[in-house]
C-alpha cells in the first residue's frame, strides 16, 4: 500500500486512466489546432503567414513549464484547464512543424491544380495537403504524446496537476515521497517506473513509425 494504506495497484491502474487519457486528449486537441494554424499559414502565406510565424515565435519563447504555472495558478487545476494548457503549448510546436511540411506540399502540382479548379481553402487543406502529411506528422504526434505524459506528471508532482481524490502517476510520486524515510521505496518507485515504461514504449513506437515512414518514402521515390 501507499503512505495512507491505500492499495497501490488499484491506484496505479486508476492513475493510468487519467495519465494516458488527459495526455492523449490534450495531444489530439493541440495537434488539431496546430495543424489548422500551420496548414492555413502555408496555404494563405503573405501577411497572415508572417503574423502566424511571429505568434509561434512568441509562444516558443516562453518556457512551457513557466507558461503552464502562470495559467494554472491564475485559473485553477481543473481537468479541462490542464487539457487546454497542454494543448496550447503543443499547438505552437505542431504549427511550426505542420507549416514547414505543408509549405513543401503546397508547391506541388496537384495542389496547384486544386487551386485552379477553384476549390476553397478548407477543401485544399483537408483533401490535398492533409493526406500527404500523415506520415511525418504521425512521428511528431508520438513525440508530443510522450511530452504530454511527462509534462502532466511534472505538473502533478508540483501539486498543480491532477488533484485529490483523483490521482495520476505524477501525484502518486509526490504523495508517497514521505515513504522514502521509512524505506518503503515501492510506493514511489512503482508510479515512477510506470511513467518511464510508458514513455519509453511510446518512443519505441515513434522510432518504428519513423523507420516505416522513411522506408515508404524511399520506395515511392524508386
C-alpha positions as a LaTeX table, in Angstrom:
\begin{tabular}{lrrr}
\hline
Residue & $x$ (\AA) & $y$ (\AA) & $z$ (\AA) \\
\hline
Unk1 & 0.00 & 0.00 & 0.00 \\
Unk2 & 0.92 & 3.71 & $-0.08$ \\
Unk3 & 1.62 & 6.04 & 2.87 \\
Unk4 & $-2.10$ & 6.17 & 3.72 \\
Unk5 & $-2.58$ & 2.42 & 3.46 \\
Unk6 & $-4.43$ & 2.53 & 0.14 \\
Unk7 & $-3.97$ & $-0.27$ & $-2.37$ \\
Unk8 & $-1.07$ & 0.71 & $-4.62$ \\
Unk9 & $-2.03$ & $-1.45$ & $-7.60$ \\
Unk10 & $-5.58$ & $-0.08$ & $-7.70$ \\
Unk11 & $-4.30$ & 3.49 & $-7.65$ \\
Unk12 & $-1.75$ & 2.68 & $-10.35$ \\
Unk13 & $-4.49$ & 1.34 & $-12.61$ \\
Unk14 & $-6.76$ & 4.29 & $-11.83$ \\
Unk15 & $-3.88$ & 6.71 & $-12.36$ \\
Unk16 & $-3.10$ & 5.13 & $-15.74$ \\
Unk17 & $-6.57$ & 6.11 & $-16.98$ \\
Unk18 & $-6.06$ & 9.75 & $-16.05$ \\
Unk19 & $-2.40$ & 9.94 & $-17.07$ \\
Unk20 & $-2.91$ & 8.44 & $-20.53$ \\
Unk21 & $-6.40$ & 9.89 & $-21.04$ \\
Unk22 & $-5.53$ & 13.51 & $-20.24$ \\
Unk23 & $-2.26$ & 13.33 & $-22.18$ \\
Unk24 & $-3.97$ & 11.79 & $-25.23$ \\
Unk25 & $-6.86$ & 14.28 & $-25.31$ \\
Unk26 & $-4.51$ & 17.24 & $-24.85$ \\
Unk27 & $-2.20$ & 15.99 & $-27.60$ \\
Unk28 & $-5.08$ & 15.46 & $-30.04$ \\
Unk29 & $-6.52$ & 18.94 & $-29.36$ \\
Unk30 & $-3.09$ & 20.54 & $-29.66$ \\
Unk31 & $-2.44$ & 18.68 & $-32.89$ \\
Unk32 & $-5.75$ & 19.71 & $-34.47$ \\
Unk33 & $-5.22$ & 23.36 & $-33.52$ \\
Unk34 & $-1.57$ & 23.36 & $-34.58$ \\
Unk35 & $-2.22$ & 21.71 & $-37.93$ \\
Unk36 & $-5.09$ & 24.09 & $-38.71$ \\
Unk37 & $-2.89$ & 27.11 & $-37.99$ \\
Unk38 & 0.25 & 25.74 & $-39.68$ \\
Unk39 & $-1.51$ & 24.43 & $-42.79$ \\
Unk40 & $-3.51$ & 27.63 & $-43.30$ \\
Unk41 & $-0.36$ & 29.74 & $-42.93$ \\
Unk42 & 1.42 & 27.62 & $-45.55$ \\
Unk43 & $-1.50$ & 27.94 & $-47.98$ \\
Unk44 & $-2.52$ & 31.59 & $-47.48$ \\
Unk45 & 1.00 & 33.00 & $-46.96$ \\
Unk46 & 1.57 & 36.75 & $-47.13$ \\
Unk47 & 0.87 & 38.84 & $-44.04$ \\
Unk48 & $-1.16$ & 36.07 & $-42.43$ \\
Unk49 & 1.85 & 33.74 & $-42.62$ \\
Unk50 & 4.11 & 36.46 & $-41.20$ \\
Unk51 & 1.71 & 37.03 & $-38.29$ \\
Unk52 & 1.37 & 33.31 & $-37.53$ \\
Unk53 & 5.16 & 32.86 & $-37.65$ \\
Unk54 & 5.58 & 35.78 & $-35.24$ \\
Unk55 & 2.88 & 34.38 & $-32.93$ \\
Unk56 & 4.52 & 30.94 & $-32.91$ \\
Unk57 & 7.89 & 32.50 & $-32.06$ \\
Unk58 & 6.28 & 34.39 & $-29.16$ \\
Unk59 & 4.78 & 31.20 & $-27.72$ \\
Unk60 & 8.03 & 29.28 & $-28.20$ \\
Unk61 & 9.98 & 31.99 & $-26.37$ \\
Unk62 & 8.19 & 31.16 & $-23.10$ \\
Unk63 & 9.42 & 28.15 & $-21.12$ \\
Unk64 & 6.49 & 25.65 & $-21.25$ \\
Unk65 & 6.53 & 24.87 & $-17.52$ \\
Unk66 & 6.51 & 28.59 & $-16.64$ \\
Unk67 & 3.62 & 29.27 & $-19.02$ \\
Unk68 & 1.65 & 26.36 & $-17.55$ \\
Unk69 & 2.32 & 27.51 & $-13.98$ \\
Unk70 & 1.05 & 31.03 & $-14.79$ \\
Unk71 & $-2.13$ & 29.78 & $-16.49$ \\
Unk72 & $-3.00$ & 27.11 & $-13.91$ \\
Unk73 & $-2.21$ & 29.37 & $-10.93$ \\
Unk74 & $-4.39$ & 32.10 & $-12.47$ \\
Unk75 & $-7.33$ & 29.86 & $-13.32$ \\
Unk76 & $-7.38$ & 26.53 & $-11.47$ \\
Unk77 & $-6.18$ & 22.94 & $-11.65$ \\
Unk78 & $-9.45$ & 21.91 & $-13.25$ \\
Unk79 & $-9.10$ & 18.94 & $-15.59$ \\
Unk80 & $-10.09$ & 20.90 & $-18.69$ \\
Unk81 & $-7.74$ & 23.76 & $-17.77$ \\
Unk82 & $-4.93$ & 21.21 & $-17.71$ \\
Unk83 & $-6.01$ & 19.78 & $-21.06$ \\
Unk84 & $-6.33$ & 23.23 & $-22.65$ \\
Unk85 & $-2.98$ & 24.43 & $-21.29$ \\
Unk86 & $-1.06$ & 21.41 & $-22.56$ \\
Unk87 & $-2.92$ & 21.59 & $-25.89$ \\
Unk88 & $-1.98$ & 25.26 & $-26.43$ \\
Unk89 & 1.65 & 24.55 & $-25.54$ \\
Unk90 & 1.67 & 21.73 & $-28.10$ \\
Unk91 & $-0.12$ & 23.71 & $-30.80$ \\
Unk92 & 2.69 & 26.23 & $-31.31$ \\
Unk93 & 5.24 & 23.47 & $-31.88$ \\
Unk94 & 2.91 & 21.44 & $-34.09$ \\
Unk95 & 2.05 & 24.57 & $-36.09$ \\
Unk96 & 5.75 & 25.17 & $-36.84$ \\
Unk97 & 6.30 & 21.57 & $-37.99$ \\
Unk98 & 2.99 & 21.47 & $-39.87$ \\
Unk99 & 3.74 & 24.74 & $-41.65$ \\
Unk100 & 7.17 & 23.51 & $-42.75$ \\
Unk101 & 5.76 & 20.24 & $-44.11$ \\
Unk102 & 2.75 & 21.91 & $-45.73$ \\
Unk103 & 4.91 & 24.56 & $-47.45$ \\
Unk104 & 6.63 & 21.84 & $-49.47$ \\
Unk105 & 3.36 & 20.12 & $-50.37$ \\
Unk106 & 1.55 & 23.38 & $-51.22$ \\
Unk107 & 4.06 & 23.95 & $-54.04$ \\
Unk108 & 3.32 & 20.61 & $-55.74$ \\
Unk109 & 1.34 & 20.32 & $-58.97$ \\
Unk110 & $-1.75$ & 18.57 & $-57.63$ \\
Unk111 & $-2.31$ & 21.40 & $-55.13$ \\
Unk112 & $-1.88$ & 23.95 & $-57.92$ \\
Unk113 & $-4.50$ & 22.06 & $-59.94$ \\
Unk114 & $-6.88$ & 22.15 & $-56.96$ \\
Unk115 & $-6.42$ & 25.92 & $-56.73$ \\
Unk116 & $-7.02$ & 26.26 & $-60.46$ \\
Unk117 & $-10.29$ & 24.33 & $-60.07$ \\
Unk118 & $-11.38$ & 26.99 & $-57.60$ \\
Unk119 & $-11.50$ & 24.76 & $-54.52$ \\
Unk120 & $-11.96$ & 26.51 & $-51.19$ \\
Unk121 & $-9.23$ & 26.78 & $-48.57$ \\
Unk122 & $-10.81$ & 24.14 & $-46.31$ \\
Unk123 & $-11.06$ & 21.67 & $-49.19$ \\
Unk124 & $-7.42$ & 22.19 & $-50.18$ \\
Unk125 & $-6.21$ & 21.73 & $-46.60$ \\
Unk126 & $-8.30$ & 18.63 & $-45.88$ \\
Unk127 & $-8.30$ & 16.85 & $-49.26$ \\
Unk128 & $-4.95$ & 17.80 & $-50.74$ \\
Unk129 & $-2.44$ & 18.77 & $-48.04$ \\
Unk130 & $-3.53$ & 16.71 & $-45.01$ \\
Unk131 & $-3.28$ & 13.21 & $-46.63$ \\
Unk132 & 0.29 & 13.92 & $-47.75$ \\
Unk133 & 1.42 & 14.93 & $-44.25$ \\
Unk134 & 0.16 & 11.91 & $-42.29$ \\
Unk135 & 3.46 & 10.03 & $-42.24$ \\
Unk136 & 5.78 & 12.78 & $-40.96$ \\
Unk137 & 3.17 & 14.16 & $-38.56$ \\
Unk138 & 2.45 & 10.69 & $-37.12$ \\
Unk139 & 6.00 & 10.68 & $-35.77$ \\
Unk140 & 5.51 & 14.18 & $-34.36$ \\
Unk141 & 2.27 & 13.05 & $-32.69$ \\
Unk142 & 4.11 & 10.27 & $-30.86$ \\
Unk143 & 6.75 & 12.71 & $-29.63$ \\
Unk144 & 4.09 & 15.16 & $-28.47$ \\
Unk145 & 2.23 & 12.37 & $-26.64$ \\
Unk146 & 5.41 & 11.43 & $-24.78$ \\
Unk147 & 5.93 & 15.06 & $-23.86$ \\
Unk148 & 2.32 & 15.33 & $-22.64$ \\
Unk149 & 2.76 & 12.37 & $-20.30$ \\
Unk150 & 5.97 & 13.77 & $-18.82$ \\
Unk151 & 4.60 & 17.32 & $-18.64$ \\
Unk152 & 1.39 & 16.26 & $-16.88$ \\
Unk153 & 3.37 & 14.12 & $-14.44$ \\
Unk154 & 5.68 & 17.08 & $-13.72$ \\
Unk155 & 2.72 & 19.39 & $-13.02$ \\
Unk156 & 1.14 & 16.78 & $-10.74$ \\
Unk157 & 4.43 & 16.32 & $-8.90$ \\
Unk158 & 4.47 & 20.08 & $-8.28$ \\
Unk159 & 0.90 & 19.91 & $-6.98$ \\
Unk160 & $-0.68$ & 21.74 & $-9.95$ \\
Unk161 & $-1.83$ & 18.74 & $-11.96$ \\
Unk162 & $-4.49$ & 16.16 & $-11.11$ \\
Unk163 & $-5.95$ & 16.99 & $-7.71$ \\
Unk164 & $-7.08$ & 14.64 & $-4.88$ \\
Unk165 & $-9.11$ & 12.48 & $-4.54$ \\
Unk166 & $-8.20$ & 11.66 & $-8.16$ \\
Unk167 & $-4.63$ & 10.65 & $-8.82$ \\
Unk168 & $-2.25$ & 10.21 & $-11.71$ \\
Unk169 & 1.23 & 8.75 & $-11.59$ \\
Unk170 & 2.95 & 12.10 & $-11.01$ \\
Unk171 & 0.79 & 12.94 & $-8.00$ \\
Unk172 & 1.34 & 9.41 & $-6.64$ \\
Unk173 & 5.10 & 10.03 & $-6.62$ \\
Unk174 & 4.60 & 13.32 & $-4.75$ \\
Unk175 & 2.15 & 11.87 & $-2.21$ \\
Unk176 & 4.42 & 8.96 & $-1.35$ \\
Unk177 & 7.70 & 10.86 & $-1.02$ \\
Unk178 & 7.47 & 10.60 & 2.79 \\
Unk179 & 7.53 & 6.81 & 2.46 \\
Unk180 & 11.18 & 7.07 & 1.45 \\
Unk181 & 12.04 & 7.94 & 5.05 \\
Unk182 & 10.60 & 4.60 & 6.16 \\
Unk183 & 12.40 & 2.74 & 3.35 \\
Unk184 & 9.04 & 1.97 & 1.66 \\
Unk185 & 10.51 & 2.63 & $-1.77$ \\
Unk186 & 7.94 & 0.67 & $-3.75$ \\
Unk187 & 5.23 & 3.33 & $-3.22$ \\
Unk188 & 7.43 & 5.88 & $-5.03$ \\
Unk189 & 9.24 & 3.63 & $-7.50$ \\
Unk190 & 6.09 & 1.92 & $-8.84$ \\
Unk191 & 4.48 & 5.06 & $-10.35$ \\
Unk192 & 7.90 & 6.40 & $-11.39$ \\
Unk193 & 8.69 & 3.18 & $-13.26$ \\
Unk194 & 5.20 & 3.24 & $-14.79$ \\
Unk195 & 5.90 & 6.71 & $-16.23$ \\
Unk196 & 9.30 & 5.58 & $-17.51$ \\
Unk197 & 7.98 & 2.38 & $-19.12$ \\
Unk198 & 5.10 & 4.21 & $-20.81$ \\
Unk199 & 7.29 & 6.98 & $-22.24$ \\
Unk200 & 9.95 & 4.52 & $-23.42$ \\
Unk201 & 7.24 & 2.37 & $-25.04$ \\
Unk202 & 5.75 & 5.35 & $-26.87$ \\
Unk203 & 9.25 & 6.39 & $-28.02$ \\
Unk204 & 9.91 & 2.92 & $-29.42$ \\
Unk205 & 6.66 & 3.11 & $-31.38$ \\
Unk206 & 7.68 & 6.57 & $-32.65$ \\
Unk207 & 11.06 & 5.22 & $-33.79$ \\
Unk208 & 9.31 & 2.36 & $-35.59$ \\
Unk209 & 6.90 & 4.76 & $-37.30$ \\
Unk210 & 9.82 & 6.96 & $-38.33$ \\
Unk211 & 11.61 & 3.96 & $-39.86$ \\
Unk212 & 8.45 & 2.86 & $-41.67$ \\
Unk213 & 7.88 & 6.40 & $-42.94$ \\
Unk214 & 11.42 & 6.67 & $-44.29$ \\
Unk215 & 11.16 & 3.25 & $-45.93$ \\
Unk216 & 7.81 & 4.13 & $-47.50$ \\
Unk217 & 9.11 & 7.39 & $-48.92$ \\
Unk218 & 12.21 & 5.70 & $-50.37$ \\
Unk219 & 10.04 & 3.06 & $-52.02$ \\
Unk220 & 7.84 & 5.76 & $-53.54$ \\
Unk221 & 10.89 & 7.53 & $-54.96$ \\
Unk222 & 12.19 & 4.35 & $-56.56$ \\
\hline
\end{tabular}
